[in-house]
């Protein structure tokens, strides 16, 4: 596999994981596409580390990657001082 194809597939997987993490956490989030890709890649990396340390497995899988990316996004929002609330909340 060529390096360009590998980078394209890596960006695509980061975009998918990051988009699913953003969908999992309610509320608006002003994040660009490269930031979403970075969020997805970071979630996959952290998920892979957790799975390797806890279960001696290689790779995180989609569910663990999205869960880790969602937790990272929650931490980013908390660091900004935003409250995480449902869409239908008026306050």
C-alpha positions as CSV (number, residue, x, y, z in Angstrom):
1,X,0.0,0.0,0.0
2,X,1.4,3.4,-0.9
3,X,1.9,6.1,1.7
4,X,-0.6,8.4,0.1
5,X,-3.4,5.8,0.3
6,X,-2.4,5.0,3.9
7,X,-2.7,8.7,4.8
8,X,-6.1,9.0,3.0
9,X,-7.5,6.0,4.8
10,X,-6.1,7.3,8.1
11,X,-7.8,10.7,7.6
12,X,-11.1,9.0,6.6
13,X,-11.1,6.7,9.7
14,X,-10.3,9.8,11.9
15,X,-13.2,11.7,10.3
16,X,-15.6,8.8,10.9
17,X,-14.6,8.3,14.5
18,X,-14.6,12.1,15.2
19,X,-18.0,12.6,13.6
20,X,-19.5,9.8,15.6
21,X,-18.1,11.3,18.8
22,X,-19.5,14.7,17.9
23,X,-22.9,13.0,17.3
24,X,-22.7,11.1,20.6
25,X,-22.3,14.3,22.6
26,X,-25.3,16.7,22.3
27,X,-24.9,20.4,21.7
28,X,-23.3,22.7,19.1
29,X,-19.6,22.4,18.6
30,X,-17.7,24.9,16.4
31,X,-15.1,22.4,15.1
32,X,-13.6,22.3,11.6
33,X,-13.1,19.1,9.6
34,X,-9.4,18.9,10.3
35,X,-10.1,19.3,14.0
36,X,-12.7,16.5,13.8
37,X,-10.2,14.2,12.1
38,X,-7.7,15.0,14.8
39,X,-10.3,14.2,17.5
40,X,-11.0,10.9,15.8
41,X,-7.3,10.0,15.5
42,X,-6.6,11.0,19.1
43,X,-9.6,8.9,20.3
44,X,-8.4,5.9,18.3
45,X,-4.8,6.3,19.7
46,X,-6.0,6.6,23.3
47,X,-8.4,3.7,22.8
48,X,-5.6,1.5,21.3
49,X,-3.4,2.3,24.3
50,X,-6.1,1.4,26.7
51,X,-6.9,-1.9,25.0
52,X,-3.2,-2.7,24.8
53,X,-2.6,-2.0,28.5
54,X,-5.8,-3.7,29.8
55,X,-6.4,-6.6,27.5
56,X,-3.1,-7.0,25.5
57,X,-5.0,-6.6,22.3
58,X,-3.8,-4.8,19.2
59,X,-6.2,-2.1,18.0
60,X,-9.1,-0.4,19.7
61,X,-12.1,-1.1,17.4
62,X,-14.8,1.4,16.5
63,X,-16.7,1.4,19.8
64,X,-13.8,2.0,22.0
65,X,-12.4,4.6,19.7
66,X,-15.7,6.5,19.6
67,X,-16.0,6.2,23.4
68,X,-12.5,7.6,23.9
69,X,-13.1,10.4,21.4
70,X,-16.4,11.3,23.1
71,X,-14.6,11.6,26.4
72,X,-11.9,13.7,24.9
73,X,-14.5,16.0,23.4
74,X,-16.4,16.2,26.7
75,X,-13.1,17.3,28.3
76,X,-12.5,19.9,25.7
77,X,-15.9,21.4,26.2
78,X,-15.4,21.4,30.0
79,X,-12.1,23.1,29.6
80,X,-13.7,25.8,27.5
81,X,-16.2,26.4,30.3
82,X,-19.2,25.1,28.3
83,X,-22.0,23.1,29.9
84,X,-23.0,19.9,28.1
85,X,-26.8,19.8,27.9
86,X,-29.4,18.2,25.7
87,X,-30.7,19.9,22.6
88,X,-34.2,20.4,24.0
89,X,-33.0,22.2,27.1
90,X,-34.1,25.9,27.1
91,X,-31.8,27.1,29.9
